[in-house]
Amino acid sequence: MPGPIAQLLLSLLWTVAGVLLIVGGIWLFDRLTPLDYRGEIRKGNIAAGIVVAAVVLAVTAVVVTVILI
């Protein structure tokens, strides 16, 4: 079993990997959909905000599942 420093570094590595995958998934969603969600959210479109929140949660759930397996 690795020492505490190695475990800390592994945790940091997986954290960075998870954040990058989540950001990449959200970026991919933004590029694949024709609607400008940022602009719609700035205009006060609540439905666009709900869609983006759902995508963030879905991508995060997938990334967490992959990391934990």
N, CA, C and O atoms as a CHARMM CRD file, in Angstrom:
* protein
*
  276
    1    1 MET  N      0.85000  -1.18000   0.00000 PROA 1      0.00000
    2    1 MET  CA     0.00000   0.00000   0.00000 PROA 1      0.00000
    3    1 MET  C      0.89500   1.24300   0.00000 PROA 1      0.00000
    4    1 MET  O      1.84600   1.33200   0.77700 PROA 1      0.00000
    5    2 PRO  N      0.58000   2.20900  -0.88500 PROA 2      0.00000
    6    2 PRO  CA     1.41300   3.41200  -0.94400 PROA 2      0.00000
    7    2 PRO  C      1.29500   4.24900   0.32700 PROA 2      0.00000
    8    2 PRO  O      0.30900   4.17700   1.06100 PROA 2      0.00000
    9    3 GLY  N      2.32600   5.03600   0.55500 PROA 3      0.00000
   10    3 GLY  CA     2.35000   5.90100   1.73000 PROA 3      0.00000
   11    3 GLY  C      1.34500   7.03200   1.62400 PROA 3      0.00000
   12    3 GLY  O      0.68900   7.19500   0.59500 PROA 3      0.00000
   13    4 PRO  N      1.22400   7.81600   2.69500 PROA 4      0.00000
   14    4 PRO  CA     0.23000   8.89500   2.71800 PROA 4      0.00000
   15    4 PRO  C      0.48000   9.97100   1.66400 PROA 4      0.00000
   16    4 PRO  O     -0.46600  10.52500   1.10500 PROA 4      0.00000
   17    5 ILE  N      1.73900  10.26300   1.39500 PROA 5      0.00000
   18    5 ILE  CA     2.04500  11.28500   0.38100 PROA 5      0.00000
   19    5 ILE  C      1.63100  10.78300  -0.99700 PROA 5      0.00000
   20    5 ILE  O      1.06000  11.53200  -1.78900 PROA 5      0.00000
   21    6 ALA  N      1.91600   9.51600  -1.28200 PROA 6      0.00000
   22    6 ALA  CA     1.53500   8.94000  -2.57000 PROA 6      0.00000
   23    6 ALA  C      0.01500   8.90500  -2.71000 PROA 6      0.00000
   24    6 ALA  O     -0.51100   9.16500  -3.79200 PROA 6      0.00000
   25    7 GLN  N     -0.68900   8.59000  -1.63800 PROA 7      0.00000
   26    7 GLN  CA    -2.15300   8.57500  -1.67900 PROA 7      0.00000
   27    7 GLN  C     -2.70400   9.97700  -1.92400 PROA 7      0.00000
   28    7 GLN  O     -3.67200  10.14800  -2.66500 PROA 7      0.00000
   29    8 LEU  N     -2.09100  10.96700  -1.30600 PROA 8      0.00000
   30    8 LEU  CA    -2.51500  12.34900  -1.51700 PROA 8      0.00000
   31    8 LEU  C     -2.30200  12.76300  -2.97000 PROA 8      0.00000
   32    8 LEU  O     -3.17200  13.39100  -3.57500 PROA 8      0.00000
   33    9 LEU  N     -1.15100  12.41300  -3.52600 PROA 9      0.00000
   34    9 LEU  CA    -0.86700  12.74700  -4.92200 PROA 9      0.00000
   35    9 LEU  C     -1.82600  12.03500  -5.87000 PROA 9      0.00000
   36    9 LEU  O     -2.27500  12.61800  -6.85600 PROA 9      0.00000
   37   10 LEU  N     -2.13900  10.77900  -5.57300 PROA 10     0.00000
   38   10 LEU  CA    -3.10600  10.05200  -6.40200 PROA 10     0.00000
   39   10 LEU  C     -4.48900  10.69900  -6.32400 PROA 10     0.00000
   40   10 LEU  O     -5.18600  10.80500  -7.33300 PROA 10     0.00000
   41   11 SER  N     -4.87800  11.12400  -5.14300 PROA 11     0.00000
   42   11 SER  CA    -6.17000  11.79800  -4.98500 PROA 11     0.00000
   43   11 SER  C     -6.20700  13.09500  -5.78700 PROA 11     0.00000
   44   11 SER  O     -7.20000  13.40000  -6.44800 PROA 11     0.00000
   45   12 LEU  N     -5.12500  13.84500  -5.72300 PROA 12     0.00000
   46   12 LEU  CA    -5.05500  15.08900  -6.49400 PROA 12     0.00000
   47   12 LEU  C     -5.08400  14.81600  -7.99000 PROA 12     0.00000
   48   12 LEU  O     -5.72600  15.54500  -8.74700 PROA 12     0.00000
   49   13 LEU  N     -4.39300  13.77200  -8.41300 PROA 13     0.00000
   50   13 LEU  CA    -4.38000  13.40100  -9.83100 PROA 13     0.00000
   51   13 LEU  C     -5.78600  13.04200 -10.30900 PROA 13     0.00000
   52   13 LEU  O     -6.21700  13.50200 -11.36700 PROA 13     0.00000
   53   14 TRP  N     -6.49800  12.22800  -9.54200 PROA 14     0.00000
   54   14 TRP  CA    -7.85700  11.83900  -9.92600 PROA 14     0.00000
   55   14 TRP  C     -8.80800  13.03200  -9.87800 PROA 14     0.00000
   56   14 TRP  O     -9.74200  13.11300 -10.67600 PROA 14     0.00000
   57   15 THR  N     -8.57800  13.94800  -8.95700 PROA 15     0.00000
   58   15 THR  CA    -9.40400  15.15100  -8.89200 PROA 15     0.00000
   59   15 THR  C     -9.22400  15.99400 -10.14600 PROA 15     0.00000
   60   15 THR  O    -10.20000  16.45200 -10.74000 PROA 15     0.00000
   61   16 VAL  N     -7.98100  16.19400 -10.54300 PROA 16     0.00000
   62   16 VAL  CA    -7.69800  16.97000 -11.75400 PROA 16     0.00000
   63   16 VAL  C     -8.27200  16.26200 -12.97600 PROA 16     0.00000
   64   16 VAL  O     -8.86500  16.90400 -13.84300 PROA 16     0.00000
   65   17 ALA  N     -8.09900  14.94500 -13.05000 PROA 17     0.00000
   66   17 ALA  CA    -8.64800  14.18700 -14.17700 PROA 17     0.00000
   67   17 ALA  C    -10.16800  14.32300 -14.23000 PROA 17     0.00000
   68   17 ALA  O    -10.73800  14.51100 -15.30500 PROA 17     0.00000
   69   18 GLY  N    -10.82000  14.23100 -13.08100 PROA 18     0.00000
   70   18 GLY  CA   -12.27200  14.35900 -13.03900 PROA 18     0.00000
   71   18 GLY  C    -12.74400  15.72800 -13.47300 PROA 18     0.00000
   72   18 GLY  O    -13.69400  15.84400 -14.24700 PROA 18     0.00000
   73   19 VAL  N    -12.09200  16.75900 -12.98500 PROA 19     0.00000
   74   19 VAL  CA   -12.47200  18.12700 -13.35400 PROA 19     0.00000
   75   19 VAL  C    -12.27700  18.35000 -14.85200 PROA 19     0.00000
   76   19 VAL  O    -13.12700  18.95600 -15.50500 PROA 19     0.00000
   77   20 LEU  N    -11.16900  17.86700 -15.39500 PROA 20     0.00000
   78   20 LEU  CA   -10.92300  18.02100 -16.83400 PROA 20     0.00000
   79   20 LEU  C    -11.96800  17.28100 -17.66300 PROA 20     0.00000
   80   20 LEU  O    -12.42400  17.79200 -18.68600 PROA 20     0.00000
   81   21 LEU  N    -12.34900  16.08600 -17.23100 PROA 21     0.00000
   82   21 LEU  CA   -13.37500  15.33800 -17.95400 PROA 21     0.00000
   83   21 LEU  C    -14.73500  16.02500 -17.88000 PROA 21     0.00000
   84   21 LEU  O    -15.47200  16.04900 -18.86600 PROA 21     0.00000
   85   22 ILE  N    -15.06700  16.57500 -16.73700 PROA 22     0.00000
   86   22 ILE  CA   -16.34300  17.28500 -16.59800 PROA 22     0.00000
   87   22 ILE  C    -16.35800  18.53400 -17.47600 PROA 22     0.00000
   88   22 ILE  O    -17.32900  18.78400 -18.18900 PROA 22     0.00000
   89   23 VAL  N    -15.29100  19.30900 -17.42300 PROA 23     0.00000
   90   23 VAL  CA   -15.21100  20.51300 -18.25600 PROA 23     0.00000
   91   23 VAL  C    -15.24100  20.13600 -19.73600 PROA 23     0.00000
   92   23 VAL  O    -15.89100  20.80800 -20.53600 PROA 23     0.00000
   93   24 GLY  N    -14.53800  19.06400 -20.09800 PROA 24     0.00000
   94   24 GLY  CA   -14.54900  18.60600 -21.48700 PROA 24     0.00000
   95   24 GLY  C    -15.93000  18.16100 -21.94100 PROA 24     0.00000
   96   24 GLY  O    -16.33100  18.44200 -23.07000 PROA 24     0.00000
   97   25 GLY  N    -16.65600  17.47500 -21.07900 PROA 25     0.00000
   98   25 GLY  CA   -18.00700  17.04200 -21.42500 PROA 25     0.00000
   99   25 GLY  C    -18.95300  18.21000 -21.61500 PROA 25     0.00000
  100   25 GLY  O    -19.77800  18.20900 -22.52900 PROA 25     0.00000
  101   26 ILE  N    -18.83500  19.20100 -20.75800 PROA 26     0.00000
  102   26 ILE  CA   -19.68600  20.38800 -20.88100 PROA 26     0.00000
  103   26 ILE  C    -19.31300  21.17100 -22.13700 PROA 26     0.00000
  104   26 ILE  O    -20.19000  21.67300 -22.84100 PROA 26     0.00000
  105   27 TRP  N    -18.02700  21.27400 -22.41600 PROA 27     0.00000
  106   27 TRP  CA   -17.57600  21.96400 -23.63100 PROA 27     0.00000
  107   27 TRP  C    -18.10900  21.24400 -24.87100 PROA 27     0.00000
  108   27 TRP  O    -18.57100  21.88600 -25.81400 PROA 27     0.00000
  109   28 LEU  N    -18.04200  19.90300 -24.86600 PROA 28     0.00000
  110   28 LEU  CA   -18.53400  19.12100 -25.99900 PROA 28     0.00000
  111   28 LEU  C    -20.03800  19.32900 -26.18300 PROA 28     0.00000
  112   28 LEU  O    -20.50600  19.50200 -27.30900 PROA 28     0.00000
  113   29 PHE  N    -20.78400  19.31300 -25.09900 PROA 29     0.00000
  114   29 PHE  CA   -22.22500  19.57800 -25.18200 PROA 29     0.00000
  115   29 PHE  C    -22.48100  20.95900 -25.77200 PROA 29     0.00000
  116   29 PHE  O    -23.36200  21.12100 -26.61700 PROA 29     0.00000
  117   30 ASP  N    -21.72600  21.94300 -25.33600 PROA 30     0.00000
  118   30 ASP  CA   -21.89600  23.30800 -25.82600 PROA 30     0.00000
  119   30 ASP  C    -21.61500  23.39500 -27.32300 PROA 30     0.00000
  120   30 ASP  O    -22.29500  24.13000 -28.03900 PROA 30     0.00000
  121   31 ARG  N    -20.62300  22.65300 -27.79800 PROA 31     0.00000
  122   31 ARG  CA   -20.26500  22.68700 -29.21500 PROA 31     0.00000
  123   31 ARG  C    -21.25000  21.90500 -30.08000 PROA 31     0.00000
  124   31 ARG  O    -21.46800  22.26000 -31.23900 PROA 31     0.00000
  125   32 LEU  N    -21.84500  20.85000 -29.53500 PROA 32     0.00000
  126   32 LEU  CA   -22.72900  20.00000 -30.33400 PROA 32     0.00000
  127   32 LEU  C    -24.15900  20.52200 -30.43100 PROA 32     0.00000
  128   32 LEU  O    -24.90200  20.11300 -31.32400 PROA 32     0.00000
  129   33 THR  N    -24.55000  21.40000 -29.54800 PROA 33     0.00000
  130   33 THR  CA   -25.91600  21.92500 -29.58900 PROA 33     0.00000
  131   33 THR  C    -25.92400  23.29000 -30.27700 PROA 33     0.00000
  132   33 THR  O    -25.02100  24.10100 -30.07000 PROA 33     0.00000
  133   34 PRO  N    -26.94900  23.53800 -31.09500 PROA 34     0.00000
  134   34 PRO  CA   -26.96400  24.79400 -31.85900 PROA 34     0.00000
  135   34 PRO  C    -27.33800  26.02600 -31.03800 PROA 34     0.00000
  136   34 PRO  O    -27.12500  27.15000 -31.49400 PROA 34     0.00000
  137   35 LEU  N    -27.88300  25.84500 -29.85500 PROA 35     0.00000
  138   35 LEU  CA   -28.33500  26.97700 -29.04800 PROA 35     0.00000
  139   35 LEU  C    -27.18000  27.55500 -28.23500 PROA 35     0.00000
  140   35 LEU  O    -26.35300  26.81300 -27.70600 PROA 35     0.00000
  141   36 ASP  N    -27.13000  28.87600 -28.14000 PROA 36     0.00000
  142   36 ASP  CA   -26.12400  29.54500 -27.31200 PROA 36     0.00000
  143   36 ASP  C    -26.64800  29.60900 -25.87900 PROA 36     0.00000
  144   36 ASP  O    -27.33700  30.55500 -25.49800 PROA 36     0.00000
  145   37 TYR  N    -26.30900  28.58600 -25.09200 PROA 37     0.00000
  146   37 TYR  CA   -26.85300  28.49000 -23.73900 PROA 37     0.00000
  147   37 TYR  C    -26.36700  29.62100 -22.83900 PROA 37     0.00000
  148   37 TYR  O    -27.13300  30.12100 -22.01600 PROA 37     0.00000
  149   38 ARG  N    -25.12500  30.02700 -22.97900 PROA 38     0.00000
  150   38 ARG  CA   -24.62600  31.13300 -22.14600 PROA 38     0.00000
  151   38 ARG  C    -25.41400  32.40500 -22.40200 PROA 38     0.00000
  152   38 ARG  O    -25.80600  33.11000 -21.47200 PROA 38     0.00000
  153   39 GLY  N    -25.63600  32.68400 -23.67200 PROA 39     0.00000
  154   39 GLY  CA   -26.40600  33.87700 -24.02000 PROA 39     0.00000
  155   39 GLY  C    -27.83500  33.80200 -23.52200 PROA 39     0.00000
  156   39 GLY  O    -28.38300  34.79000 -23.03300 PROA 39     0.00000
  157   40 GLU  N    -28.43700  32.62900 -23.64700 PROA 40     0.00000
  158   40 GLU  CA   -29.81100  32.45700 -23.17900 PROA 40     0.00000
  159   40 GLU  C    -29.90700  32.60700 -21.66500 PROA 40     0.00000
  160   40 GLU  O    -30.85900  33.19900 -21.15600 PROA 40     0.00000
  161   41 ILE  N    -28.93000  32.07400 -20.95200 PROA 41     0.00000
  162   41 ILE  CA   -28.93600  32.20200 -19.49300 PROA 41     0.00000
  163   41 ILE  C    -28.74600  33.66000 -19.09900 PROA 41     0.00000
  164   41 ILE  O    -29.38000  34.13500 -18.15700 PROA 41     0.00000
  165   42 ARG  N    -27.87500  34.37700 -19.81500 PROA 42     0.00000
  166   42 ARG  CA   -27.67600  35.80800 -19.52500 PROA 42     0.00000
  167   42 ARG  C    -28.95800  36.61100 -19.74900 PROA 42     0.00000
  168   42 ARG  O    -29.20400  37.60800 -19.07000 PROA 42     0.00000
  169   43 LYS  N    -29.77900  36.15800 -20.72200 PROA 43     0.00000
  170   43 LYS  CA   -31.04800  36.83400 -20.99800 PROA 43     0.00000
  171   43 LYS  C    -32.13100  36.45800 -19.98800 PROA 43     0.00000
  172   43 LYS  O    -33.22700  37.01700 -20.01300 PROA 43     0.00000
  173   44 GLY  N    -31.82500  35.51500 -19.10400 PROA 44     0.00000
  174   44 GLY  CA   -32.79300  35.13200 -18.08200 PROA 44     0.00000
  175   44 GLY  C    -33.63300  33.92400 -18.43500 PROA 44     0.00000
  176   44 GLY  O    -34.66000  33.68600 -17.80000 PROA 44     0.00000
  177   45 ASN  N    -33.22400  33.15300 -19.43300 PROA 45     0.00000
  178   45 ASN  CA   -33.97200  31.96600 -19.84000 PROA 45     0.00000
  179   45 ASN  C    -33.75000  30.85200 -18.81300 PROA 45     0.00000
  180   45 ASN  O    -32.69100  30.22400 -18.78200 PROA 45     0.00000
  181   46 ILE  N    -34.75000  30.62000 -17.98600 PROA 46     0.00000
  182   46 ILE  CA   -34.62900  29.62600 -16.91400 PROA 46     0.00000
  183   46 ILE  C    -34.52500  28.21800 -17.48300 PROA 46     0.00000
  184   46 ILE  O    -33.79700  27.38700 -16.93800 PROA 46     0.00000
  185   47 ALA  N    -35.23900  27.93500 -18.56900 PROA 47     0.00000
  186   47 ALA  CA   -35.19700  26.60000 -19.16700 PROA 47     0.00000
  187   47 ALA  C    -33.78300  26.24900 -19.63000 PROA 47     0.00000
  188   47 ALA  O    -33.34200  25.11200 -19.46800 PROA 47     0.00000
  189   48 ALA  N    -33.08000  27.21000 -20.19900 PROA 48     0.00000
  190   48 ALA  CA   -31.70100  26.96200 -20.62700 PROA 48     0.00000
  191   48 ALA  C    -30.81600  26.66800 -19.42600 PROA 48     0.00000
  192   48 ALA  O    -29.93800  25.80800 -19.49800 PROA 48     0.00000
  193   49 GLY  N    -31.03500  27.36600 -18.33600 PROA 49     0.00000
  194   49 GLY  CA   -30.27200  27.10300 -17.11300 PROA 49     0.00000
  195   49 GLY  C    -30.53300  25.71900 -16.56100 PROA 49     0.00000
  196   49 GLY  O    -29.61600  25.05300 -16.08100 PROA 49     0.00000
  197   50 ILE  N    -31.78400  25.28300 -16.62700 PROA 50     0.00000
  198   50 ILE  CA   -32.12200  23.94100 -16.14800 PROA 50     0.00000
  199   50 ILE  C    -31.47100  22.88300 -17.02000 PROA 50     0.00000
  200   50 ILE  O    -30.97400  21.88000 -16.50800 PROA 50     0.00000
  201   51 VAL  N    -31.46700  23.09100 -18.33100 PROA 51     0.00000
  202   51 VAL  CA   -30.83100  22.12900 -19.23900 PROA 51     0.00000
  203   51 VAL  C    -29.33700  22.03400 -18.95600 PROA 51     0.00000
  204   51 VAL  O    -28.79000  20.93400 -18.87700 PROA 51     0.00000
  205   52 VAL  N    -28.67600  23.16800 -18.80500 PROA 52     0.00000
  206   52 VAL  CA   -27.23700  23.15700 -18.53000 PROA 52     0.00000
  207   52 VAL  C    -26.95400  22.49800 -17.18300 PROA 52     0.00000
  208   52 VAL  O    -25.99200  21.74100 -17.05900 PROA 52     0.00000
  209   53 ALA  N    -27.76900  22.77400 -16.18400 PROA 53     0.00000
  210   53 ALA  CA   -27.58700  22.13700 -14.87500 PROA 53     0.00000
  211   53 ALA  C    -27.75300  20.62800 -14.97700 PROA 53     0.00000
  212   53 ALA  O    -26.99600  19.88000 -14.35800 PROA 53     0.00000
  213   54 ALA  N    -28.73400  20.17400 -15.75000 PROA 54     0.00000
  214   54 ALA  CA   -28.94000  18.73600 -15.93300 PROA 54     0.00000
  215   54 ALA  C    -27.75800  18.09500 -16.64400 PROA 54     0.00000
  216   54 ALA  O    -27.35300  16.98400 -16.30200 PROA 54     0.00000
  217   55 VAL  N    -27.20400  18.78700 -17.62700 PROA 55     0.00000
  218   55 VAL  CA   -26.03700  18.25300 -18.33600 PROA 55     0.00000
  219   55 VAL  C    -24.84200  18.17400 -17.39800 PROA 55     0.00000
  220   55 VAL  O    -24.11600  17.18000 -17.40400 PROA 55     0.00000
  221   56 VAL  N    -24.63200  19.19900 -16.60000 PROA 56     0.00000
  222   56 VAL  CA   -23.52100  19.18300 -15.63900 PROA 56     0.00000
  223   56 VAL  C    -23.67300  18.00900 -14.67600 PROA 56     0.00000
  224   56 VAL  O    -22.70300  17.29800 -14.41500 PROA 56     0.00000
  225   57 LEU  N    -24.86700  17.79800 -14.14800 PROA 57     0.00000
  226   57 LEU  CA   -25.09400  16.68200 -13.22500 PROA 57     0.00000
  227   57 LEU  C    -24.90000  15.33500 -13.91100 PROA 57     0.00000
  228   57 LEU  O    -24.31000  14.42500 -13.32900 PROA 57     0.00000
  229   58 ALA  N    -25.38900  15.20000 -15.13900 PROA 58     0.00000
  230   58 ALA  CA   -25.25600  13.93400 -15.85600 PROA 58     0.00000
  231   58 ALA  C    -23.79800  13.61800 -16.16800 PROA 58     0.00000
  232   58 ALA  O    -23.34400  12.49400 -15.95500 PROA 58     0.00000
  233   59 VAL  N    -23.07200  14.60000 -16.66700 PROA 59     0.00000
  234   59 VAL  CA   -21.65600  14.38200 -16.98300 PROA 59     0.00000
  235   59 VAL  C    -20.87900  14.06800 -15.71100 PROA 59     0.00000
  236   59 VAL  O    -20.02200  13.18500 -15.70700 PROA 59     0.00000
  237   60 THR  N    -21.17300  14.78000 -14.64100 PROA 60     0.00000
  238   60 THR  CA   -20.49100  14.53300 -13.37100 PROA 60     0.00000
  239   60 THR  C    -20.78500  13.13400 -12.85100 PROA 60     0.00000
  240   60 THR  O    -19.88400  12.46700 -12.34100 PROA 60     0.00000
  241   61 ALA  N    -22.02600  12.67600 -12.96800 PROA 61     0.00000
  242   61 ALA  CA   -22.37700  11.32700 -12.51800 PROA 61     0.00000
  243   61 ALA  C    -21.60100  10.27200 -13.29500 PROA 61     0.00000
  244   61 ALA  O    -21.12700   9.29400 -12.71600 PROA 61     0.00000
  245   62 VAL  N    -21.47100  10.46400 -14.59200 PROA 62     0.00000
  246   62 VAL  CA   -20.72000   9.50800 -15.41000 PROA 62     0.00000
  247   62 VAL  C    -19.24800   9.51600 -15.02000 PROA 62     0.00000
  248   62 VAL  O    -18.64700   8.45300 -14.86200 PROA 62     0.00000
  249   63 VAL  N    -18.66300  10.68700 -14.86300 PROA 63     0.00000
  250   63 VAL  CA   -17.24100  10.78300 -14.51700 PROA 63     0.00000
  251   63 VAL  C    -16.97600  10.16500 -13.14500 PROA 63     0.00000
  252   63 VAL  O    -15.99900   9.43600 -12.97800 PROA 63     0.00000
  253   64 VAL  N    -17.82200  10.44300 -12.17600 PROA 64     0.00000
  254   64 VAL  CA   -17.63700   9.87400 -10.83600 PROA 64     0.00000
  255   64 VAL  C    -17.73500   8.35400 -10.88700 PROA 64     0.00000
  256   64 VAL  O    -16.94700   7.65900 -10.24600 PROA 64     0.00000
  257   65 THR  N    -18.69300   7.83900 -11.64100 PROA 65     0.00000
  258   65 THR  CA   -18.83800   6.38800 -11.76400 PROA 65     0.00000
  259   65 THR  C    -17.60700   5.76600 -12.39900 PROA 65     0.00000
  260   65 THR  O    -17.13200   4.72600 -11.94400 PROA 65     0.00000
  261   66 VAL  N    -17.09100   6.38700 -13.43700 PROA 66     0.00000
  262   66 VAL  CA   -15.90100   5.85300 -14.10900 PROA 66     0.00000
  263   66 VAL  C    -14.69800   5.88200 -13.17600 PROA 66     0.00000
  264   66 VAL  O    -13.92200   4.92800 -13.14500 PROA 66     0.00000
  265   67 ILE  N    -14.53200   6.94800 -12.42500 PROA 67     0.00000
  266   67 ILE  CA   -13.38200   7.05400 -11.52500 PROA 67     0.00000
  267   67 ILE  C    -13.47800   6.04100 -10.39100 PROA 67     0.00000
  268   67 ILE  O    -12.46000   5.48400  -9.97900 PROA 67     0.00000
  269   68 LEU  N    -14.67600   5.79200  -9.88100 PROA 68     0.00000
  270   68 LEU  CA   -14.82900   4.87900  -8.75100 PROA 68     0.00000
  271   68 LEU  C    -14.70900   3.40700  -9.14000 PROA 68     0.00000
  272   68 LEU  O    -14.42900   2.56500  -8.28700 PROA 68     0.00000
  273   69 ILE  N    -14.91400   3.09200 -10.39800 PROA 69     0.00000
  274   69 ILE  CA   -14.83700   1.67800 -10.81700 PROA 69     0.00000
  275   69 ILE  C    -13.40900   1.23300 -10.96100 PROA 69     0.00000
  276   69 ILE  O    -13.15300   0.07900 -11.30400 PROA 69     0.00000
